[in-house]
Amino acid sequence: RKPDRRPAWAPGGRQVVWQSGPPGEADLVVSRANGRARRLLVRGPGDDAEPAWSPDGSRIAFSSNRAGRRQLWVVAATGG
């Protein structure tokens, strides 16, 4: 298992999202800036990678190959 990687800080710095899991199978995890209150944000088949927050912090964009090829996806920062 590879370590957590590619963190992206929310606007205001109160939360962080990152890739967790081995390459090719990574999911996205979000937590408070202090590392507490971790929760799985996105889990699915394939590799979810390169998360980035929207300017208002309400959404997170990421790339994923879950549909068979690498595409851009967007999820609410609260999950979904």
KOLLUMMAR-125912 format. One record per atom (N, C-alpha, C, O, CB): residue in one letter; x, y, z. Coordinates in steps of 0.001 Angstrom, whole numbers, plus 500000, padded with zeros to 6 digits. Glycine has a CB too. Layout:
REM KOLLUMMAR-125912
AXYZ;...
//
This chain:
REM KOLLUMMAR-125912
R500842498817500000;R500000500000500000;R500885501243500000;R501808501365500806;R499043500000501220;K500590502157499090;K501316503425499031;K500752504379500081;K499588504257500462;K501225504054497608;P501551505314500546;P501049506286501523;P500040507236500881;P499933507320499658;P502214507087502130;D499307507944501729;D498388508971501253;D499195510009500490;D500354510266500817;D497599509625502433;R498581510606499474;R499331511525498635;R498432512568497980;R497205512485498023;R500084510756497575;R499085513544497377;R498457514635496626;R497400515385497420;R496243515431497004;R497840514096495373;P497766515970498543;P496779516724499315;P496385518016498606;P497186518617497889;P497324517039500708;A495147518428498818;A494653519707498309;A493880520378499440;A492926519814499977;A493750519516497025;W494300521577499788;W493685522319500886;W492460523073500404;W492457523644499313;W494689523291501510;A491418523071501224;A490203523830500932;A490492525318501056;A491401525708501789;A489048523418501880;P489736526156500352;P489876527596500561;P489681527900502051;P488732527409502661;P488847528395499687;G490538528674502615;G490485528968504044;G491305528017504888;G491553528291506062;G489075528941504510;G491735526893504309;G492645525978504991;G492063525157506119;G492822524614506922;G493752526732505515;R490742525041506218;R490151524283507325;R489987522796507049;R489820522004507977;R488823524856507663;Q490037522413505767;Q489903521007505395;Q490949520656504343;Q491510521528503679;Q488475520706504869;V491191519368504213;V492126518878503202;V491552517593502603;V490931516796503306;V493553518631503816;V491764517401501310;V491358516179500625;V492613515570500005;V493512516293499577;V490251516461499534;W492671514230499957;W493839513580499385;W493464512208498836;W492401511662499131;W494954513455500432;Q494383511667498020;Q494255510310497500;Q494716509342498573;Q495714509591499250;Q495075510121496186;S494003508245498733;S494389507219499692;S494213505856499042;S493146505542498514;S493553507326501000;G495263505054499084;G495211503720498502;G496288503559497451;G496960504520497076;G493836503447497898;P496442502345496983;P497493502075496002;P497176502720494652;P496006502908494316;P497681500564495829;P498194503053493889;P497968503597492548;P497074502650491741;P497227501430491796;P499318503824491815;G496161503226491008;G495225502439490224;G493965502066490969;G492997501600490368;G495887501211489751;E493969502271492290;E492808501920493118;E492518502979494173;E491790502705495127;E493033500573493793;A493063504174494028;A492948505189495072;A491533505735495200;A490818505881494209;A493905506323494796;D491143506033496429;D489898506707496750;D490254508097497269;D491432508398497461;D489055505895497801;L489255508947497499;L489502510279498048;L488982510356499470;L487879509901499772;L488845511365497177;V489795510939500337;V489475511092501752;V489566512579502092;V490435513284501579;V490440510236502657;V488673513050502952;V488693514443503391;V488711514471504914;V488141513593505563;V487465515233502831;S489366515481505482;S489400515629506937;S489550517098507290;S489752517950506424;S490553514799507558;R489448517369508572;R489791518701509067;R491291518904508869;R492028517940508658;R489387518876510579;A491731520129508935;A493151520430508730;A494043519726509750;A495199519425509451;A493379521933508802;N493527519461510947;N494323518802511985;N494359517280511826;N494954516585512648;N493774519156513354;G493722516761510767;G493720515322510516;G492583514570511169;G492422513371510941;G494992514745510973;R491793515252511976;R490668514595512647;R489428514600511754;R489368515317510755;R490360515289513991;A488459513801512127;A487178513687511412;A487381513236509969;A486757513768509050;A486432515028511437;R488260512251509776;R488474511695508430;R487211510999507958;R486522510328508726;R489672510707508417;R486925511175506671;R485804510458506076;R486095510193504609;R486750510984503930;R484489511253506236;L485605509092504151;L485748508723502757;L484835509623501945;L483627509655502182;L485417507219502526;L485388510347501001;L484606511256500166;L484115510537498920;L482936510617498577;L485438512490499777;V485012509837498245;V484679509159496997;V485322507782497008;V486519507637497254;V485150509984495761;R484512506789496741;R485019505424496609;R484359504817495394;R483145504918495215;R484743504567497895;G485130504213494596;G484536503609493414;G485533502722492717;G486688502607493128;G484025504673492460;P485077502106491671;P486011501295490903;P487035502195490231;P486720503322489849;P485267500440489857;G488214501720490091;G489245502496489410;G490023503398490330;G490093503180491540;G488636503311488336;D490606504413489735;D491542505293490422;D490992506711490435;D490814507315489377;D492930505254489750;D490719507255491632;D490287508632491797;D491510509440492207;D492177509094493182;D489129508756492853;A491813510511491477;A493100511185491658;A492986512692491471;A491975513206490990;A494124510625490687;E494038513376491859;E494250514800491612;E493079515678492044;E492544516428491227;E494521515019490159;P492668515599493318;P491540516413493769;P491887517906493802;P493029518291494053;P491087515955495153;A490873518731493544;A491017520195493601;A489693520793494050;A488635520429493538;A491450520785492211;W489755521712495010;W488554522365495547;W488057523457494607;W488846524096493911;W488840522958496936;S486755523662494593;S486196524819493897;S486541526062494716;S486794525950495916;S484634524677493695;P486556527232494101;P486920528452494838;P486059528713496074;P486547529283497050;P486826529636493920;D484792528307496049;D483932528543497216;D483952527383498214;D483289527450499249;D482507528792496761;G484706526319497915;G484850525186498828;G483661524247498870;G483630523348499710;G485105525685500187;S482682524422497996;S481486523581498041;S481621522284497241;S480861521341497460;S480308524359497528;R482582522233496317;R482737521064495457;R484213520694495320;R485107521507495555;R482119521328494070;I484429519452494935;I485782518964494685;I485782518285493314;I484992517376493058;I486260517972495820;A486669518737492450;A486854518116491144;A487994517110491264;A488927517307492041;A487152519187490034;F487911516032490489;F488969515028490496;F488936514272489181;F487927514280488475;F488815514056491697;S490026513627488860;S490048512774487672;S489844511334488118;S490244510942489214;S491391512932486875;S489212510552487242;S488964509151487557;S488864508353486266;S488436508860485229;S487677508991488400;N489270507092486356;N489118506189485221;N487980505200485460;N487932504146484826;N490426505436484958;R487075505529486358;R485971504638486721;R485030504318485574;R484332503305485622;R485189505243487828;A484993505149484550;A484114504905483400;A484862504248482237;A484337504164481127;A483485506221482932;G486075503787482489;G486843503101481463;G487941503939480839;G488851503399480211;G485935502635480404;R487868505236481001;R488937506137480551;R488982507311481512;R488007507577482216;R488707506623479068;R490091508007481545;R490281509112482486;R489345510249482101;R489358510717480962;R491767509595482501;Q488518510697483076;Q487581511797482888;Q487586512684484119;Q488081512294485177;Q486161511272482603;L487032513878483973;L486882514815485087;L485529514586485749;L484506514476485073;L487019516291484602;W485534514515487070;W484323514321487853;W484251515428488897;W485274516015489248;W484296512909488523;V483056515718489392;V482855516715490453;V481913516123491481;V480916515487491136;V482287518063489884;V482239516337492755;V481411515839493859;V481238516973494866;V482120517820495006;V482057514569494539;A480122516991495556;A479925517946496652;A480990517684497719;A481349516532497964;A478477517827497260;A481486518719498338;A482510518561499374;A481991517774500569;A482781517262501361;A483007519923499835;T480694517674500705;T480087516890501786;T479916515432501403;T479483514620502221;T478740517476502169;G480258515090500151;G480151513718499677;G478966513564498749;G478165514482498573;G480031512752500846;G478874512396498164;G477743512175497272;G478090511194496173;G477248510891495327;G477282513484496669;
//
